[in-house]
Amino acid sequence: MSYRILAINPGSTSTKIAIYDSENEVIRMTLRHSETDLAKFHSIADQHEYRENMVLKFLNDNNISLLSINAVVGRGGLLHPVAGGTYKVNDAMYDFLKNAKRGEHASNLGAIIGKSIADRINVDAYIVDPVVVDELEPIARIAGHPLFERISIFHALNQKAIARLVAKKLGKKYEECNFVSAHVGGGISVGAHKNGKVIDVNNALDGEGAFSAERSGTLPTEQLVELCFSGKYSKKEVSKMIKGRGGVVAYLGTNDMIEVEKRIDEKDEKAEIIFNAMCYQIAKEIGAYSVVLEGKVDRIIITGGVANDKRLVEYITKMVSFIAPVEVYPGEEEMRPLALGALRVLNKEEKAKEYISN
């Protein structure tokens, strides 16, 4: 049986939508939102009706009847930590995201808009593998001081989607494989996937791990403490150094890796060493997470937007290929994994999980 699925992926200045008939994409569009339009709203949650109306207009303009849709699926937002999987958007989840109880983020709107549209036609709304997926083993949570705890926030949707593709390529189920997956984009997350669970991963949102195009990575602790108490910088300024204006952009004044490549080709030695240092740190992280899996790694996966960079892939592959073969899946595919997550539930291959607000 074929199911029609509406996928919704809200970003800071856009809302991506797509229609799937089971696994087949019918249409996809990115709806842009100007700063002027968004400035009218006090909070991200207040953008709900504005963005929903744009989605409904798009469907109407393309002669897609709401009544033809069997399920709506949205990008998951900042919820309490949850295990990976597909979750039905219930009242508890809707309330949690609507009130931004763990913080404001455009992804919160995925479930909010999804449930609103789904309720119109009496079908279910879902989210799939939100960024707060937390499957860490107890030992991985220990940070080094009882006032601190390691937190799992990473590119869960893309990492798990690509891991399932690689498992299928190997003729196995995701739950039968061990992978180390490095998502390389504006932020970088490296995770140890063991039998279908990400048992250890860096907090990519806060910029831990390897430095990236705009995140600082894990900084020398005592130097960071000295900087924080120097009186030269506000909390907001330090936070921006760590995520947003850290990493490559702090060193080179750009977060555009194509520009960095161009500088390297023009014999810019500083650009080359910063680029190589980022690759070096990513490779070190991959090595560390291979140890988490006791060296039993079926494949090392490199994905994310920056995985399109052949120089980066070659550098990392040279350092880590002794551990396991490297699979490269450039880009960040979110729409199809969202639809497939909902489809697994509709096909009864997977049972939708229930979100419980703590």
C-alpha positions as a Python dict, from the first residue, in 0.01 Angstrom:
ca = {
    (1, 'M'): (0, 0, 0),
    (2, 'S'): (124, 349, -82),
    (3, 'Y'): (109, 626, 177),
    (4, 'R'): (129, 1000, 111),
    (5, 'I'): (350, 1182, 362),
    (6, 'L'): (404, 1555, 412),
    (7, 'A'): (753, 1633, 551),
    (8, 'I'): (826, 1971, 713),
    (9, 'N'): (1172, 2095, 809),
    (10, 'P'): (1179, 2450, 955),
    (11, 'G'): (1508, 2639, 956),
    (12, 'S'): (1598, 2981, 1088),
    (13, 'T'): (1500, 3165, 767),
    (14, 'S'): (1325, 2895, 564),
    (15, 'T'): (1079, 2609, 581),
    (16, 'K'): (1158, 2308, 363),
    (17, 'I'): (862, 2092, 267),
    (18, 'A'): (825, 1779, 57),
    (19, 'I'): (557, 1531, -41),
    (20, 'Y'): (638, 1160, -63),
    (21, 'D'): (430, 876, -195),
    (22, 'S'): (584, 609, 25),
    (23, 'E'): (956, 621, -66),
    (24, 'N'): (911, 830, -381),
    (25, 'E'): (948, 1207, -365),
    (26, 'V'): (668, 1386, -551),
    (27, 'I'): (762, 1748, -495),
    (28, 'R'): (996, 1954, -279),
    (29, 'M'): (1020, 2326, -209),
    (30, 'T'): (1207, 2564, 20),
    (31, 'L'): (987, 2848, 142),
    (32, 'R'): (1200, 3153, 226),
    (33, 'H'): (1127, 3392, 515),
    (34, 'S'): (1271, 3743, 511),
    (35, 'E'): (1421, 3901, 821),
    (36, 'T'): (1153, 4171, 792),
    (37, 'D'): (872, 3915, 806),
    (38, 'L'): (1026, 3725, 1097),
    (39, 'A'): (1101, 4043, 1291),
    (40, 'K'): (727, 4084, 1349),
    (41, 'F'): (723, 3788, 1587),
    (42, 'H'): (825, 3797, 1952),
    (43, 'S'): (935, 3433, 1959),
    (44, 'I'): (996, 3145, 1721),
    (45, 'A'): (678, 2974, 1842),
    (46, 'D'): (484, 3285, 1739),
    (47, 'Q'): (585, 3216, 1378),
    (48, 'H'): (366, 2904, 1378),
    (49, 'E'): (61, 3034, 1192),
    (50, 'Y'): (265, 3244, 948),
    (51, 'R'): (473, 2944, 840),
    (52, 'E'): (180, 2702, 844),
    (53, 'N'): (-20, 2927, 615),
    (54, 'M'): (272, 2931, 370),
    (55, 'V'): (280, 2550, 372),
    (56, 'L'): (-94, 2529, 313),
    (57, 'K'): (-73, 2785, 31),
    (58, 'F'): (202, 2583, -137),
    (59, 'L'): (-6, 2266, -120),
    (60, 'N'): (-309, 2446, -259),
    (61, 'D'): (-108, 2611, -539),
    (62, 'N'): (21, 2268, -643),
    (63, 'N'): (-322, 2101, -628),
    (64, 'I'): (-225, 1873, -340),
    (65, 'S'): (-530, 1798, -132),
    (66, 'L'): (-486, 1782, 243),
    (67, 'L'): (-721, 1485, 244),
    (68, 'S'): (-473, 1288, 32),
    (69, 'I'): (-212, 1302, 310),
    (70, 'N'): (-181, 998, 539),
    (71, 'A'): (74, 1140, 783),
    (72, 'V'): (271, 1456, 857),
    (73, 'V'): (629, 1441, 981),
    (74, 'G'): (842, 1728, 1109),
    (75, 'R'): (1196, 1786, 1217),
    (76, 'G'): (1231, 1729, 1590),
    (77, 'G'): (1319, 2017, 1822),
    (78, 'L'): (1474, 2081, 2163),
    (79, 'L'): (1297, 1825, 2380),
    (80, 'H'): (1408, 1633, 2685),
    (81, 'P'): (1668, 1369, 2589),
    (82, 'V'): (1505, 1076, 2410),
    (83, 'A'): (1614, 750, 2249),
    (84, 'G'): (1633, 741, 1871),
    (85, 'G'): (1329, 653, 1663),
    (86, 'T'): (1000, 792, 1536),
    (87, 'Y'): (778, 971, 1787),
    (88, 'K'): (411, 1056, 1760),
    (89, 'V'): (355, 1426, 1831),
    (90, 'N'): (131, 1419, 2138),
    (91, 'D'): (-1, 1702, 2353),
    (92, 'A'): (294, 1677, 2592),
    (93, 'M'): (545, 1725, 2310),
    (94, 'Y'): (342, 2004, 2150),
    (95, 'D'): (319, 2193, 2481),
    (96, 'F'): (689, 2145, 2558),
    (97, 'L'): (798, 2286, 2222),
    (98, 'K'): (533, 2558, 2204),
    (99, 'N'): (659, 2693, 2536),
    (100, 'A'): (1027, 2640, 2442),
    (101, 'K'): (1095, 2472, 2776),
    (102, 'R'): (1445, 2369, 2669),
    (103, 'G'): (1516, 2670, 2450),
    (104, 'E'): (1405, 2832, 2129),
    (105, 'H'): (1506, 2680, 1797),
    (106, 'A'): (1340, 2682, 1456),
    (107, 'S'): (1329, 2301, 1459),
    (108, 'N'): (1071, 2325, 1741),
    (109, 'L'): (822, 2433, 1476),
    (110, 'G'): (843, 2099, 1294),
    (111, 'A'): (623, 1921, 1546),
    (112, 'I'): (407, 2228, 1612),
    (113, 'I'): (316, 2288, 1248),
    (114, 'G'): (299, 1915, 1181),
    (115, 'K'): (43, 1848, 1453),
    (116, 'S'): (-164, 2151, 1358),
    (117, 'I'): (-195, 2034, 996),
    (118, 'A'): (-242, 1670, 1095),
    (119, 'D'): (-526, 1761, 1331),
    (120, 'R'): (-709, 1932, 1043),
    (121, 'I'): (-737, 1600, 858),
    (122, 'N'): (-745, 1361, 1154),
    (123, 'V'): (-412, 1186, 1087),
    (124, 'D'): (-102, 1148, 1304),
    (125, 'A'): (200, 1376, 1312),
    (126, 'Y'): (550, 1246, 1387),
    (127, 'I'): (908, 1356, 1442),
    (128, 'V'): (1214, 1139, 1368),
    (129, 'D'): (1550, 1123, 1546),
    (130, 'P'): (1558, 1478, 1689),
    (131, 'V'): (1889, 1646, 1776),
    (132, 'V'): (1838, 1554, 2143),
    (133, 'V'): (1862, 1178, 2080),
    (134, 'D'): (2045, 1044, 2385),
    (135, 'E'): (2157, 682, 2387),
    (136, 'L'): (2480, 736, 2580),
    (137, 'E'): (2604, 455, 2798),
    (138, 'P'): (2636, 554, 3166),
    (139, 'I'): (3016, 560, 3153),
    (140, 'A'): (3006, 807, 2862),
    (141, 'R'): (2815, 1063, 3070),
    (142, 'I'): (3094, 1110, 3325),
    (143, 'A'): (3261, 1444, 3252),
    (144, 'G'): (3527, 1460, 3522),
    (145, 'H'): (3352, 1659, 3798),
    (146, 'P'): (3014, 1591, 3965),
    (147, 'L'): (2885, 1938, 3873),
    (148, 'F'): (2918, 1854, 3503),
    (149, 'E'): (2775, 1585, 3275),
    (150, 'R'): (2845, 1506, 2910),
    (151, 'I'): (2537, 1574, 2696),
    (152, 'S'): (2425, 1413, 2371),
    (153, 'I'): (2314, 1670, 2111),
    (154, 'F'): (2417, 1592, 1755),
    (155, 'H'): (2310, 1549, 1393),
    (156, 'A'): (2103, 1245, 1486),
    (157, 'L'): (1865, 1246, 1190),
    (158, 'N'): (2136, 1251, 923),
    (159, 'Q'): (2381, 1027, 1110),
    (160, 'K'): (2124, 755, 1167),
    (161, 'A'): (1975, 785, 818),
    (162, 'I'): (2314, 742, 652),
    (163, 'A'): (2406, 462, 892),
    (164, 'R'): (2093, 274, 781),
    (165, 'L'): (2196, 322, 417),
    (166, 'V'): (2544, 186, 482),
    (167, 'A'): (2403, -109, 676),
    (168, 'K'): (2172, -187, 383),
    (169, 'K'): (2469, -169, 147),
    (170, 'L'): (2643, -427, 368),
    (171, 'G'): (2335, -649, 355),
    (172, 'K'): (2268, -601, 726),
    (173, 'K'): (2026, -420, 955),
    (174, 'Y'): (2143, -103, 1128),
    (175, 'E'): (2097, -285, 1457),
    (176, 'E'): (2355, -545, 1349),
    (177, 'C'): (2635, -296, 1272),
    (178, 'N'): (2905, -90, 1441),
    (179, 'F'): (2990, 244, 1278),
    (180, 'V'): (3185, 558, 1359),
    (181, 'S'): (3002, 842, 1185),
    (182, 'A'): (3145, 1192, 1140),
    (183, 'H'): (2897, 1460, 1034),
    (184, 'V'): (3102, 1753, 905),
    (185, 'G'): (2915, 2080, 852),
    (186, 'G'): (2892, 2418, 1027),
    (187, 'G'): (2915, 2200, 1337),
    (188, 'I'): (3081, 1860, 1364),
    (189, 'S'): (2953, 1555, 1547),
    (190, 'V'): (3131, 1220, 1568),
    (191, 'G'): (2935, 929, 1708),
    (192, 'A'): (2994, 564, 1796),
    (193, 'H'): (2699, 361, 1661),
    (194, 'K'): (2674, 20, 1828),
    (195, 'N'): (2392, -213, 1726),
    (196, 'G'): (2152, 68, 1638),
    (197, 'K'): (2236, 305, 1924),
    (198, 'V'): (2474, 602, 1941),
    (199, 'I'): (2645, 507, 2265),
    (200, 'D'): (2886, 801, 2269),
    (201, 'V'): (2896, 1132, 2079),
    (202, 'N'): (3013, 1489, 2130),
    (203, 'N'): (2776, 1777, 2204),
    (204, 'A'): (2785, 1939, 1860),
    (205, 'L'): (2543, 2220, 1951),
    (206, 'D'): (2779, 2354, 2217),
    (207, 'G'): (3080, 2312, 1990),
    (208, 'E'): (3259, 2030, 2171),
    (209, 'G'): (3490, 1788, 1995),
    (210, 'A'): (3679, 1890, 1680),
    (211, 'F'): (3665, 2255, 1577),
    (212, 'S'): (3457, 2327, 1269),
    (213, 'A'): (3383, 2606, 1024),
    (214, 'E'): (3222, 2814, 1301),
    (215, 'R'): (3260, 2626, 1630),
    (216, 'S'): (3570, 2628, 1847),
    (217, 'G'): (3572, 2263, 1950),
    (218, 'T'): (3697, 2161, 2295),
    (219, 'L'): (3926, 2441, 2417),
    (220, 'P'): (4212, 2429, 2672),
    (221, 'T'): (4023, 2446, 3000),
    (222, 'E'): (4244, 2671, 3211),
    (223, 'Q'): (4294, 2920, 2927),
    (224, 'L'): (3916, 2937, 2883),
    (225, 'V'): (3867, 3000, 3257),
    (226, 'E'): (4124, 3281, 3248),
    (227, 'L'): (3952, 3440, 2948),
    (228, 'C'): (3608, 3421, 3111),
    (229, 'F'): (3731, 3601, 3424),
    (230, 'S'): (3956, 3851, 3246),
    (231, 'G'): (3681, 4113, 3242),
    (232, 'K'): (3740, 4170, 2871),
    (233, 'Y'): (3445, 3970, 2744),
    (234, 'S'): (3078, 3925, 2835),
    (235, 'K'): (2917, 3583, 2868),
    (236, 'K'): (2744, 3640, 2533),
    (237, 'E'): (3074, 3725, 2365),
    (238, 'V'): (3248, 3415, 2500),
    (239, 'S'): (2955, 3198, 2395),
    (240, 'K'): (2978, 3342, 2045),
    (241, 'M'): (3350, 3261, 2036),
    (242, 'I'): (3265, 2899, 2107),
    (243, 'K'): (2973, 2860, 1868),
    (244, 'G'): (2914, 3092, 1579),
    (245, 'R'): (3244, 3280, 1561),
    (246, 'G'): (3488, 3005, 1658),
    (247, 'G'): (3689, 2755, 1457),
    (248, 'V'): (3780, 2834, 1097),
    (249, 'V'): (3593, 3167, 1087),
    (250, 'A'): (3787, 3289, 1394),
    (251, 'Y'): (4121, 3201, 1236),
    (252, 'L'): (4054, 3296, 875),
    (253, 'G'): (3759, 3537, 881),
    (254, 'T'): (3537, 3307, 672),
    (255, 'N'): (3327, 2996, 733),
    (256, 'D'): (3310, 2925, 360),
    (257, 'M'): (3519, 2612, 306),
    (258, 'I'): (3522, 2672, -71),
    (259, 'E'): (3694, 3004, -2),
    (260, 'V'): (3941, 2828, 229),
    (261, 'E'): (4018, 2574, -45),
    (262, 'K'): (4079, 2859, -288),
    (263, 'R'): (4324, 3020, -47),
    (264, 'I'): (4510, 2692, -7),
    (265, 'D'): (4536, 2655, -383),
    (266, 'E'): (4683, 3007, -387),
    (267, 'K'): (4954, 2891, -140),
    (268, 'D'): (4807, 3059, 170),
    (269, 'E'): (5005, 2876, 442),
    (270, 'K'): (4780, 2989, 729),
    (271, 'A'): (4467, 2864, 551),
    (272, 'E'): (4637, 2532, 485),
    (273, 'I'): (4745, 2468, 844),
    (274, 'I'): (4404, 2566, 987),
    (275, 'F'): (4229, 2342, 734),
    (276, 'N'): (4466, 2055, 809),
    (277, 'A'): (4426, 2107, 1183),
    (278, 'M'): (4049, 2071, 1151),
    (279, 'C'): (4090, 1748, 951),
    (280, 'Y'): (4348, 1627, 1204),
    (281, 'Q'): (4109, 1685, 1494),
    (282, 'I'): (3820, 1511, 1314),
    (283, 'A'): (4045, 1209, 1251),
    (284, 'K'): (4148, 1206, 1620),
    (285, 'E'): (3782, 1204, 1721),
    (286, 'I'): (3713, 914, 1485),
    (287, 'G'): (4003, 725, 1641),
    (288, 'A'): (3870, 792, 1992),
    (289, 'Y'): (3519, 671, 1908),
    (290, 'S'): (3668, 361, 1742),
    (291, 'V'): (3815, 280, 2082),
    (292, 'V'): (3463, 310, 2229),
    (293, 'L'): (3369, 25, 1994),
    (294, 'E'): (3681, -169, 2097),
    (295, 'G'): (3807, -147, 1740),
    (296, 'K'): (3516, -352, 1608),
    (297, 'V'): (3413, -104, 1340),
    (298, 'D'): (3228, -217, 1028),
    (299, 'R'): (3266, 117, 853),
    (300, 'I'): (3374, 475, 916),
    (301, 'I'): (3121, 718, 767),
    (302, 'I'): (3191, 1076, 661),
    (303, 'T'): (2880, 1282, 589),
    (304, 'G'): (2750, 1640, 608),
    (305, 'G'): (2789, 1936, 374),
    (306, 'V'): (3168, 1966, 409),
    (307, 'A'): (3205, 1599, 308),
    (308, 'N'): (3184, 1735, -48),
    (309, 'D'): (3539, 1861, 7),
    (310, 'K'): (3770, 1602, -152),
    (311, 'R'): (4079, 1742, 20),
    (312, 'L'): (3916, 1697, 361),
    (313, 'V'): (3797, 1345, 282),
    (314, 'E'): (4140, 1241, 153),
    (315, 'Y'): (4316, 1381, 461),
    (316, 'I'): (4085, 1207, 707),
    (317, 'T'): (4075, 881, 510),
    (318, 'K'): (4456, 863, 506),
    (319, 'M'): (4460, 889, 887),
    (320, 'V'): (4176, 651, 975),
    (321, 'S'): (4144, 389, 700),
    (322, 'F'): (4361, 147, 898),
    (323, 'I'): (4069, 117, 1140),
    (324, 'A'): (3797, 30, 888),
    (325, 'P'): (3691, 109, 530),
    (326, 'V'): (3561, 465, 484),
    (327, 'E'): (3221, 541, 328),
    (328, 'V'): (3152, 898, 212),
    (329, 'Y'): (2798, 1035, 184),
    (330, 'P'): (2825, 1411, 116),
    (331, 'G'): (2546, 1649, 210),
    (332, 'E'): (2282, 1655, 477),
    (333, 'E'): (1967, 1476, 371),
    (334, 'E'): (1680, 1543, 610),
    (335, 'M'): (1356, 1532, 412),
    (336, 'R'): (1377, 1173, 293),
    (337, 'P'): (1483, 1033, 636),
    (338, 'L'): (1187, 1216, 791),
    (339, 'A'): (948, 1059, 542),
    (340, 'L'): (1104, 714, 580),
    (341, 'G'): (1075, 734, 958),
    (342, 'A'): (702, 798, 929),
    (343, 'L'): (672, 531, 661),
    (344, 'R'): (828, 266, 886),
    (345, 'V'): (550, 335, 1136),
    (346, 'L'): (275, 334, 873),
    (347, 'N'): (408, 3, 736),
    (348, 'K'): (420, -134, 1093),
    (349, 'E'): (793, -199, 1062),
    (350, 'E'): (845, 18, 1367),
    (351, 'K'): (619, 124, 1651),
    (352, 'A'): (588, 498, 1711),
    (353, 'K'): (729, 598, 2048),
    (354, 'E'): (540, 811, 2299),
    (355, 'Y'): (700, 1128, 2427),
    (356, 'I'): (677, 1180, 2801),
    (357, 'S'): (763, 1525, 2937),
    (358, 'N'): (969, 1502, 3255),
}
